[in-house]
Amino acid sequence: MSDTKHILLLGADGFIGRHVAFAARAAGHRVTCIARRTAALKALGFETFHADLTAEKWHSASSWKDLARTAHGVINCAGLLTGSPSAMAAVHEHAPAALYDALPHGSFLVLLSAVGIEAQTPFAQARRTGESTAQLASENGRHRLTILRAGLVLSDGAYGGSAVLRGLAAFPLLTPVLGRGKHRFNPCHAEDLAQRLLAATEEDNGPKPIVTGGADTLTLKQLTAATRAHLGLRPVPALPIPMAMARLMGKLGDAMRAGPFSTTAINQLEHGVLAETAQPLRGASEFLARRPPSPADLWHARLYLLRPLLRLTLLLLWLISGLLGLFAPPSAYLPDLAATGLPDDTLITAARAFGVLDLALAAALFRNWHPRLTFWAQFLLVTGYTIGLTAIAPHLWLDPYGALLKNLPILALLLTARALDTER
C-alpha cells in the first residue's frame, strides 16, 4: 500500500473487524473504529467512534459528514447473521448508504460480504441488499469499489460459527457432525482476510463481487477432525446429527436467541459456503500447523458448549422453583418455617410472590433478555434468599438435604455463567 490512509472501519468490534483494525494500525494507517460497543477497542488503544447503526440518526449522511471529511474511504465489516427485519435493513443498507454518501468523491469503498447469499434466508437477502447499496454508491466513478465474498473464516481465536466448530471438535468420546459431515469448506485465516481487505483499498474492482477463501477444501468431518487434532486431542469416532434434528435445534436457538445456533446458520450451511476462487489465501493445513495450541484454546473449546447448558440449567432451576412457589401446597414448606414465628398467611404470600419472580427470571433466561441485568437479578435474588432465610430460619443451614447450602454452588454457577457470557 502506497501511503498512509485514514480508514473508517464499520463493524470494528466484530470478529473480522478487529483483525482489520490491528492490521491497519500495524501498516501505519489511521483507523477510526466505528462500533456500537467501543469500550474494549478504546482499551486496546484505538481511535473509536460510537454509532449504533440501528438508530435512525445514522441513516442520514449529515450525521457522518464531520467524521467522513478527512477519511480516504471505508472498510465495511458490519453485518448481522440474525435480527429483526428493521435491524437487518439498518445495518446492511440504511446506515452504510448514509456513510457512503458522506465520503469525499473518489474514496475507496471496500465491502466484506459472504458466499452463499443466493440462499433464501433473511441473512442472504440482507447481504445482497448490502452489495447493491455499495454498488449504487460507486456508480459513475463516485467511489472506488471492491466487494469481497468470504466463506468460513477461522483465526487463532474463535467466534460464532468457528467457536461452534471448536466446541464440537473438543466434544468428549464422540465428535458430533451435522448430517454426514459432507458439507465442504475452504476456510481462510482472519489475518489473511484482513490483509486482503486492506489491499483492496488500493484497488477498484467495480461492482462484481470477488470470492475469497483458503487453498484447502475439506468436508465438515475432515475440518472438525483437523481442529480436534490441532487442540492436541486424540481422534474419536464421528457422531452424525440428522439434519432434521439440526433444524430443530436451530429453531430452539432462534427462540432462545442463542447466536450461532439458528435456523439461518443451518440453512446457510445446507446451501453451501464453499468459496471457490482462483487466487486462494493460505489453507487450513498451513495456518493450523503454524502455531501450537495453548491451554486457553482447549479451555475455550471445552467450555463453549457448556454455556448453553449452564443457561438451560439455570432456566430449569427458576422455572421449577417458580412453579413450586406458586402451586406447592403450604404443608410442603410451612413446617420448616414454623420456627420463624411469622404468620402462615405471610409465608404463603411470600412463596407465591417469589414464585412469580422466579418465573420471570426463567422467561428472561429463555429469551436471553438483557443478559447482564438478568445475571444481577439472579445473583441478588439468590443472595437475598440466603440472607433472609439465614435471618429467620438459621437452622436450615443444618438441613441434611442442604436447603441453604445449595445456594453456594448456585452462586458459583451464576458467576461462571456470567464469566463465559462474553463472546468477543
C-alpha positions in Angstrom: 0.0 0.0 0.0 1.5 3.2 -1.2 0.6 5.8 1.5 -0.9 6.3 4.9 -4.7 6.5 4.9 -7.5 7.4 7.2 -9.7 4.4 7.2 -13.2 4.3 8.6 -13.9 0.8 9.8 -17.5 -0.2 10.2 -18.2 -3.3 12.4 -14.8 -2.7 14.0 -15.8 -4.7 17.2 -16.7 -7.8 15.2 -14.6 -10.9 14.8 -13.1 -9.9 11.4 -13.4 -6.2 12.1 -10.9 -6.4 15.0 -8.4 -8.2 12.8 -8.7 -5.5 10.2 -8.2 -2.8 12.9 -5.0 -4.4 14.1 -3.7 -5.0 10.5 -4.5 -1.4 9.5 -2.8 0.0 12.6 0.3 -2.2 12.1 0.5 -0.9 8.5 0.7 2.7 9.8 -2.8 3.8 8.8 -5.0 5.9 10.9 -8.1 3.8 11.6 -11.3 5.0 13.2 -13.2 2.1 14.7 -16.9 2.6 14.3 -19.0 0.3 16.6 -21.9 0.1 19.0 -19.6 -1.1 21.8 -16.4 0.8 21.9 -15.0 0.2 25.4 -12.8 -2.7 24.5 -11.5 -1.0 21.4 -10.6 2.1 23.4 -8.8 -0.1 25.9 -6.8 -1.6 23.0 -5.6 1.8 22.1 -7.8 2.5 19.0 -9.5 5.7 18.0 -13.2 5.0 18.2 -16.5 6.4 17.1 -19.7 5.2 18.8 -22.6 4.5 16.5 -25.5 2.1 16.8 -26.3 1.5 13.2 -29.9 0.6 14.0 -30.5 4.1 15.3 -32.2 6.4 12.7 -29.6 9.2 13.4 -27.0 7.2 11.5 -29.3 6.8 8.4 -28.6 10.4 7.4 -25.4 11.4 5.6 -25.3 14.6 7.7 -24.6 12.6 10.8 -21.4 11.2 9.2 -20.2 14.4 7.5 -17.7 15.5 10.2 -16.2 12.1 10.5 -16.0 11.4 6.8 -14.5 14.8 5.9 -10.9 13.6 6.5 -11.3 9.9 5.5 -9.9 8.3 2.5 -12.6 5.6 2.5 -14.4 2.9 4.4 -13.9 -0.8 5.0 -17.3 -2.2 5.9 -17.2 -5.4 8.0 -20.6 -4.8 9.7 -23.2 -7.5 9.4 -25.8 -9.4 11.3 -26.5 -13.2 11.0 -29.9 -12.8 12.6 -32.1 -10.0 13.7 -35.4 -8.2 13.1 -36.1 -7.0 9.6 -35.6 -3.4 10.6 -32.2 -4.2 12.3 -31.0 -6.1 9.2 -32.0 -3.3 6.9 -30.4 -0.7 9.1 -27.1 -2.5 9.5 -26.7 -3.7 5.9 -28.4 -0.9 4.0 -29.5 2.4 5.6 -26.5 3.2 7.8 -23.8 2.2 5.2 -25.6 4.1 2.5 -25.6 7.3 4.6 -21.9 6.9 5.3 -21.0 6.2 1.7 -22.9 9.3 0.7 -20.9 11.4 3.2 -17.5 10.2 1.9 -15.5 12.6 -0.3 -15.6 11.9 -4.1 -13.1 9.2 -5.2 -12.9 7.5 -1.8 -12.3 3.8 -1.6 -15.2 1.6 -0.6 -14.4 -2.0 0.5 -17.3 -4.2 1.5 -16.9 -7.6 3.2 -19.8 -9.8 2.1 -20.3 -13.6 2.2 -20.6 -16.6 -0.1 -23.9 -18.4 -0.2 -26.0 -15.3 -0.4 -28.1 -16.8 -3.2 -29.9 -18.7 -0.4 -33.4 -17.7 0.5 -32.7 -16.5 4.1 -33.0 -13.1 5.8 -29.2 -13.1 6.1 -28.7 -13.7 2.4 -31.2 -11.1 1.4 -29.6 -8.6 3.7 -26.2 -9.3 2.3 -27.5 -9.0 -1.3 -29.0 -5.6 -0.3 -25.7 -4.6 1.2 -23.9 -5.3 -2.0 -26.5 -3.4 -4.1 -26.1 -0.5 -1.7 -22.4 -0.4 -2.2 -22.7 -0.8 -6.0 -25.2 2.1 -6.2 -22.9 4.3 -4.1 -20.0 3.7 -6.5 -21.9 4.4 -9.7 -20.4 6.8 -12.3 -17.0 6.6 -10.7 -18.0 8.3 -7.5 -16.1 5.8 -5.3 -13.6 3.0 -5.9 -15.4 -0.2 -5.1 -14.3 -3.7 -4.1 -16.7 -6.4 -2.7 -15.1 -9.5 -1.2 -17.3 -12.5 -0.6 -15.7 -14.7 2.1 -16.5 -18.2 3.1 -15.7 -19.7 6.5 -13.2 -17.6 8.4 -11.1 -19.0 11.2 -8.4 -17.5 13.4 -6.2 -18.2 16.4 -9.3 -17.2 18.5 -12.9 -18.2 17.7 -16.2 -16.5 17.5 -19.7 -17.6 16.2 -19.5 -20.5 13.8 -15.8 -21.0 14.3 -16.4 -21.2 18.0 -19.1 -23.9 17.5 -16.7 -25.8 15.3 -14.1 -25.7 18.0 -16.6 -26.7 20.7 -17.8 -29.7 18.6 -14.2 -30.7 17.9 -13.4 -30.9 21.6 -16.5 -32.9 22.5 -15.6 -35.9 24.7 -15.8 -39.5 23.4 -17.6 -38.7 20.1 -17.4 -35.8 17.6 -20.8 -34.6 16.6 -21.0 -33.6 12.9 -24.1 -32.3 11.1 -25.6 -34.6 8.6 -22.9 -37.0 7.4 -20.3 -34.3 7.6 -20.1 -33.9 3.8 -20.6 -30.2 3.7 -17.5 -28.6 2.0 -15.4 -25.7 3.2 -12.2 -23.9 2.3 -11.6 -21.7 5.3 -9.2 -18.8 5.3 -7.5 -17.2 8.3 -8.9 -13.9 9.6 -5.4 -12.3 9.5 -5.1 -13.1 5.8 -8.6 -11.8 5.0 -7.7 -8.6 6.9 -4.7 -8.1 4.7 -6.7 -8.8 1.6 -9.3 -6.2 2.7 -6.5 -3.6 3.3 -5.0 -4.4 -0.2 -8.4 -3.7 -1.7 -8.2 -0.1 -0.5 -5.8 0.4 -3.4 -8.0 -1.3 -6.0 -11.1 -0.5 -8.0 -12.7 -3.8 -8.9 -16.1 -2.5 -9.8 -19.5 -3.9 -8.9 -18.7 -7.6 -9.5 -18.0 -9.4 -6.2 -14.7 -11.3 -5.7 -14.9 -14.6 -3.9 -12.1 -15.3 -1.5 -11.3 -18.4 0.5 -8.5 -20.7 1.5 -6.4 -23.1 -0.6 -7.6 -26.3 1.2 -11.1 -27.8 0.6 -12.2 -30.1 3.4 -15.5 -31.7 4.4 -17.1 -30.7 7.7 -16.0 -34.1 9.1 -12.4 -33.5 8.0 -12.3 -29.9 9.2 -13.7 -31.0 12.6 -11.1 -33.8 12.9 -8.3 -31.4 11.9 -9.4 -28.9 14.5 -9.5 -31.6 17.2 -6.0 -32.7 16.2 -4.8 -29.1 16.5 -6.1 -29.0 20.0 -3.9 -32.0 20.8 -6.8 -34.4 21.4 -6.8 -38.0 20.2 -9.2 -39.0 17.4 -12.7 -40.2 18.3 -15.5 -41.6 16.2 -17.9 -39.1 14.5 -21.5 -38.9 15.6 -23.7 -37.9 12.7 -26.5 -35.5 13.7 -29.5 -35.8 11.4 -30.2 -32.5 9.6 -33.9 -32.7 10.8 -32.5 -32.6 14.4 -30.1 -29.8 13.5 -33.0 -27.8 12.1 -35.0 -28.4 15.3 -32.0 -27.2 17.3 -31.8 -24.2 15.0 -35.5 -23.3 15.8 -34.8 -23.7 19.5 -31.8 -21.4 19.1 -34.0 -18.8 17.3 -36.4 -18.9 20.2 -33.7 -18.6 22.8 -31.6 -16.1 20.8 -28.6 -18.4 21.0 -26.4 -16.7 18.5 -24.8 -19.1 16.0 -27.3 -21.8 16.9 -30.0 -20.6 14.5 -32.2 -21.6 11.6 -30.3 -19.2 9.4 -27.0 -20.8 10.2 -28.3 -24.2 9.4 -29.9 -23.0 6.1 -26.8 -21.3 5.0 -24.7 -24.4 5.8 -27.1 -26.5 3.7 -27.0 -24.0 0.8 -23.2 -24.2 0.8 -20.4 -21.9 2.0 -17.6 -23.1 -0.3 -15.6 -20.1 -1.6 -14.3 -21.1 -5.0 -11.6 -18.8 -6.0 -8.7 -18.6 -8.5 -6.5 -16.8 -6.0 -6.8 -18.6 -2.7 -5.4 -17.4 0.6 -3.5 -19.8 2.9 -5.2 -23.1 3.5 -6.2 -24.6 6.8 -3.4 -27.2 6.7 -0.9 -24.3 6.7 -2.3 -22.0 9.3 -3.4 -24.7 11.7 0.2 -26.0 11.7 1.9 -22.7 12.2 1.5 -22.5 16.0 0.9 -24.9 18.9 -2.4 -24.9 20.8 -2.5 -23.1 24.1 -4.3 -24.1 27.3 -6.7 -21.2 26.6 -7.6 -22.8 23.2 -8.6 -26.0 24.9 -10.4 -24.3 27.7 -12.4 -22.3 25.3 -13.3 -25.3 23.2 -14.4 -27.4 26.2 -16.3 -24.6 27.8 -18.1 -23.2 24.7 -20.8 -25.8 24.6 -21.2 -25.6 28.4 -22.5 -22.0 28.0 -25.9 -23.0 26.7 -26.0 -26.0 29.1 -25.4 -23.6 32.0 -28.2 -21.3 30.8 -30.6 -24.2 30.4 -29.7 -25.4 33.9 -30.4 -22.1 35.4 -33.6 -21.7 33.3 -34.9 -25.1 34.7 -33.9 -24.1 38.2 -36.0 -20.9 38.1 -38.9 -22.5 36.2 -39.3 -25.4 38.7 -38.7 -23.1 41.7 -41.3 -20.7 40.4 -43.9 -23.4 39.8 -43.3 -24.9 43.2 -43.6 -21.4 44.8 -47.0 -20.9 43.1 -48.6 -24.3 43.3 -46.9 -26.3 46.0 -49.3 -27.0 49.0 -48.4 -24.9 52.0 -48.0 -28.1 54.0 -44.8 -28.8 52.0 -42.9 -25.9 53.4 -44.7 -24.4 56.4 -43.3 -26.9 58.9 -39.7 -26.0 58.0 -40.5 -22.3 58.6 -42.6 -22.7 61.8 -39.7 -21.5 63.9 -39.7 -18.1 62.2 -42.8 -17.1 64.1 -44.2 -15.4 61.0 -47.9 -15.9 60.3 -48.8 -18.7 57.8 -50.5 -16.2 55.5 -47.3 -14.1 55.3 -45.2 -17.1 54.4 -47.7 -18.3 51.8 -47.9 -14.9 50.2 -44.1 -14.7 50.2 -43.8 -18.1 48.5 -46.3 -17.1 45.8 -44.6 -13.7 45.2 -41.1 -15.2 44.9 -42.6 -17.8 42.6 -43.7 -15.1 40.2 -40.2 -13.6 40.4 -38.6 -16.9 39.7 -40.8 -17.5 36.6 -39.9 -14.0 35.3 -36.2 -14.9 35.6 -36.9 -18.2 33.7 -38.6 -16.2 30.9 -35.7 -13.7 30.8 -33.1 -16.6 30.5 -35.1 -18.3 27.8 -35.2 -15.2 25.6 -31.7 -14.1 26.6 -33.2 -10.7 27.7 -30.5 -8.2 28.8 -28.0 -10.9 30.0 -26.1 -8.6 32.4 -29.3 -7.3 34.0 -30.7 -10.9 34.3 -27.4 -12.1 35.9 -27.6 -9.4 38.6 -31.2 -10.1 39.2 -30.5 -13.8 39.7 -27.4 -13.1 41.8 -29.1 -10.6 44.1 -32.2 -12.8 44.4 -30.2 -15.9 45.5 -28.2 -13.8 47.8 -31.4 -12.2 49.2 -32.9 -15.7 49.7 -29.8 -16.8 51.5 -29.5 -13.8 53.8 -33.3 -13.7 54.5 -33.6 -17.3 55.3 -30.5 -17.2 57.5 -32.1 -14.4 59.5 -35.5 -16.0 60.0 -34.6 -19.8 59.9 -30.8 -20.3 60.5 -31.5 -24.0 61.3 -31.9 -24.5 57.5 -28.1 -24.4 57.2 -28.1 -27.7 59.1 -30.7 -29.3 57.0 -29.4 -32.7 55.9 -30.7 -32.1 52.3 -28.8 -28.8 52.0 -31.7 -26.4 51.9 -29.5 -23.4 52.2 -26.1 -24.9 51.4 -27.3 -25.5 47.8 -27.3 -21.7 47.3 -23.5 -21.5 47.5 -22.9 -23.7 44.4 -25.8 -21.9 42.7 -24.0 -18.5 43.2 -20.8 -20.1 41.9 -22.7 -21.3 38.9 -24.1 -17.9 38.2 -20.6 -16.3 38.4 -19.3 -19.0 36.0 -22.2 -18.4 33.5 -21.5 -14.6 33.6 -17.8 -15.1 33.1 -18.5 -17.2 30.0 -21.1 -14.8 28.6 -18.6 -12.6 26.7 -18.1 -13.7 23.1 -15.5 -11.2 21.9 
